[in-house]
Amino acid sequence: MDFKKATDELFARIAHEDLAKALGVSVASIRQARLAPGALAHREPPTNWERTTAKLAEQRAERLIRLASNLRK
């Protein structure tokens, strides 16, 4: 693994689009749910957001652990 590949993986992030796709909702729905509760455009988070967000976090953590392991070899 070279420096560029390693840092690309390190700097990769989970975007609004990734969560929206995993939840089967629009990006706008994600953005509105992230607004302050008093904001006019605020909406409730999508159903099952906790489980889906946890899954995405676990997948990201696994990728970072693999990266660290590969770099230590």
C-alpha positions as CSV (number, residue, x, y, z in Angstrom):
1,M,0.0,0.0,0.0
2,D,1.4,3.4,-0.9
3,F,1.0,6.8,0.9
4,K,-1.8,8.0,-1.5
5,K,-3.9,4.9,-1.1
6,A,-3.4,4.8,2.7
7,T,-4.3,8.5,3.1
8,D,-7.3,8.3,0.7
9,E,-8.7,5.6,3.0
10,L,-7.9,7.5,6.1
11,F,-9.6,10.7,4.9
12,A,-12.6,8.9,3.4
13,R,-15.8,9.9,5.2
14,I,-19.4,9.0,5.4
15,A,-21.5,11.6,3.6
16,H,-25.1,12.7,3.8
17,E,-25.6,10.7,0.6
18,D,-24.4,7.5,2.1
19,L,-26.7,7.7,5.1
20,A,-29.7,8.7,2.9
21,K,-29.1,5.8,0.5
22,A,-28.8,3.3,3.5
23,L,-32.0,4.6,5.0
24,G,-33.9,4.9,1.6
25,V,-34.6,8.6,2.0
26,S,-33.6,11.8,0.4
27,V,-30.5,13.8,1.2
28,A,-32.8,16.7,2.1
29,S,-34.5,14.5,4.7
30,I,-31.1,13.8,6.3
31,R,-30.2,17.5,6.3
32,Q,-33.5,18.6,7.7
33,A,-33.3,16.1,10.5
34,R,-29.9,17.5,11.4
35,L,-31.3,21.0,11.8
36,A,-31.8,22.4,15.3
37,P,-35.2,21.3,16.6
38,G,-36.5,24.9,16.6
39,A,-35.7,25.5,13.0
40,L,-38.6,26.0,10.6
41,A,-37.4,23.3,8.2
42,H,-36.5,20.7,10.9
43,R,-38.0,17.2,10.4
44,E,-37.9,14.1,12.6
45,P,-35.1,11.6,11.8
46,P,-35.9,8.7,9.5
47,T,-37.2,5.5,11.0
48,N,-34.5,3.0,12.1
49,W,-31.8,5.7,11.9
50,E,-30.0,4.4,15.0
51,R,-29.5,0.9,13.6
52,T,-28.5,2.1,10.2
53,T,-26.1,4.7,11.5
54,A,-24.5,2.1,13.9
55,K,-24.0,-0.2,10.9
56,L,-22.3,2.5,8.8
57,A,-20.1,3.4,11.8
58,E,-19.1,-0.2,12.3
59,Q,-18.3,-0.6,8.6
60,R,-16.1,2.5,8.8
61,A,-14.4,1.3,11.9
62,E,-13.6,-2.1,10.3
63,R,-12.1,-0.3,7.2
64,L,-9.8,1.8,9.5
65,I,-8.8,-1.2,11.5
66,R,-7.8,-3.0,8.3
67,L,-5.9,0.0,7.2
68,A,-4.0,0.2,10.4
69,S,-3.2,-3.5,10.3
70,N,-2.0,-3.3,6.7
71,L,0.3,-0.3,7.5
72,R,1.8,-2.2,10.5
73,K,2.8,-5.1,8.3
